[in-house]
Amino acid sequence: MPKAKPDVVYIHRIEAGEWERQNILKPVADLSQTLQMLRTASFVVVGGATATAAWVAYIIGKMFVGWTETVGDLISEGSDELRRTVKESWLDPAKYFGSWFGLSENPY
């Protein structure tokens, strides 16, 4: 059988006096604010440390092991590969529009 709704609602309130506000609640609020700032600062520090660790790993790999390439090398290899692909594929504009636009050779 369902329970009946209560016909009376009681409100319990705890109020802090001047002494409690100054000596208990204010230090707790200050501590909470300090902890929030430390939490935010820790995210920034961890992000910076991660980026620094990645940069150091890159430098160590570049100097001692030699397994990494510079970003410029990767871009240049990628663009050379793209040029070769376009020249050898059906995407070459000189194959279709060479006589119209004066593209007798692939401009790449």
C-alpha positions as CSV (number, residue, x, y, z in Angstrom):
1,M,0.0,0.0,0.0
2,P,1.4,3.4,-0.9
3,K,2.6,5.7,1.8
4,A,0.6,8.9,2.5
5,K,2.0,12.3,1.8
6,P,3.1,14.2,4.8
7,D,0.7,17.0,5.8
8,V,3.3,19.0,7.7
9,V,6.7,20.1,6.5
10,Y,9.4,20.9,9.1
11,I,12.3,23.2,8.2
12,H,15.5,22.8,10.3
13,R,17.8,25.8,10.0
14,I,21.2,26.3,11.5
15,E,22.3,29.9,11.7
16,A,25.8,31.0,12.4
17,G,26.4,33.9,14.7
18,E,29.1,36.5,14.4
19,W,31.7,34.4,16.2
20,E,31.0,31.3,14.1
21,R,31.2,33.4,10.9
22,Q,34.5,34.9,11.8
23,N,36.2,31.9,13.4
24,I,34.8,28.9,11.5
25,L,33.1,29.8,8.2
26,K,35.5,32.4,7.0
27,P,38.7,30.2,7.3
28,V,36.8,27.3,5.7
29,A,35.8,29.6,2.7
30,D,39.4,30.9,2.4
31,L,40.8,27.4,2.4
32,S,38.3,26.3,-0.2
33,Q,39.2,29.2,-2.5
34,T,42.9,28.4,-2.0
35,L,42.4,24.8,-2.9
36,Q,40.5,25.8,-6.1
37,M,43.4,28.1,-7.2
38,L,45.9,25.3,-6.5
39,R,43.8,22.8,-8.5
40,T,43.7,25.2,-11.5
41,A,47.4,25.9,-11.2
42,S,48.2,22.2,-11.2
43,F,46.4,21.7,-14.5
44,V,48.6,24.5,-16.0
45,V,51.7,23.0,-14.5
46,V,51.0,19.5,-15.7
47,G,50.2,20.7,-19.2
48,G,53.5,22.6,-19.3
49,A,55.4,19.7,-18.0
50,T,53.9,17.4,-20.6
51,A,54.8,19.8,-23.4
52,T,58.3,20.2,-22.0
53,A,58.8,16.4,-21.7
54,A,57.7,15.9,-25.3
55,W,60.1,18.6,-26.5
56,V,63.0,17.0,-24.5
57,A,62.2,13.6,-26.0
58,Y,62.2,15.1,-29.5
59,I,65.6,16.8,-28.9
60,I,67.1,13.6,-27.4
61,G,65.8,11.5,-30.3
62,K,67.2,14.0,-32.8
63,M,70.6,14.4,-31.2
64,F,71.5,10.9,-30.1
65,V,69.3,8.4,-31.9
66,G,68.6,10.2,-35.1
67,W,65.2,8.6,-35.6
68,T,63.3,11.8,-35.9
69,E,62.9,14.2,-38.8
70,T,62.3,17.9,-38.7
71,V,58.9,19.3,-39.6
72,G,60.3,21.0,-42.7
73,D,61.6,17.6,-43.9
74,L,58.2,16.0,-43.4
75,I,56.4,18.8,-45.2
76,S,58.8,18.8,-48.1
77,E,58.6,15.0,-48.5
78,G,54.8,15.2,-48.3
79,S,54.6,17.9,-51.0
80,D,57.0,16.0,-53.3
81,E,54.9,12.8,-52.9
82,L,51.8,14.8,-53.7
83,R,53.4,16.3,-56.8
84,R,54.4,12.8,-58.0
85,T,51.0,11.5,-57.4
86,V,49.3,14.3,-59.3
87,K,51.7,14.0,-62.2
88,E,51.1,10.3,-62.5
89,S,47.4,10.2,-61.9
90,W,44.2,11.3,-63.7
91,L,44.2,14.5,-61.6
92,D,46.9,16.0,-63.8
93,P,45.3,19.1,-65.4
94,A,47.7,19.1,-68.3
95,K,46.2,15.8,-69.5
96,Y,42.8,17.4,-70.0
97,F,43.2,21.1,-70.2
98,G,46.7,21.5,-71.4
99,S,45.9,22.9,-74.8
100,W,43.3,25.4,-73.4
101,F,45.4,26.9,-70.7
102,G,48.9,26.4,-72.2
103,L,49.7,23.6,-69.8
104,S,51.7,21.4,-72.1
105,E,53.7,20.1,-69.2
106,N,52.9,19.5,-65.6
107,P,53.8,22.7,-63.8
108,Y,55.0,20.7,-60.8
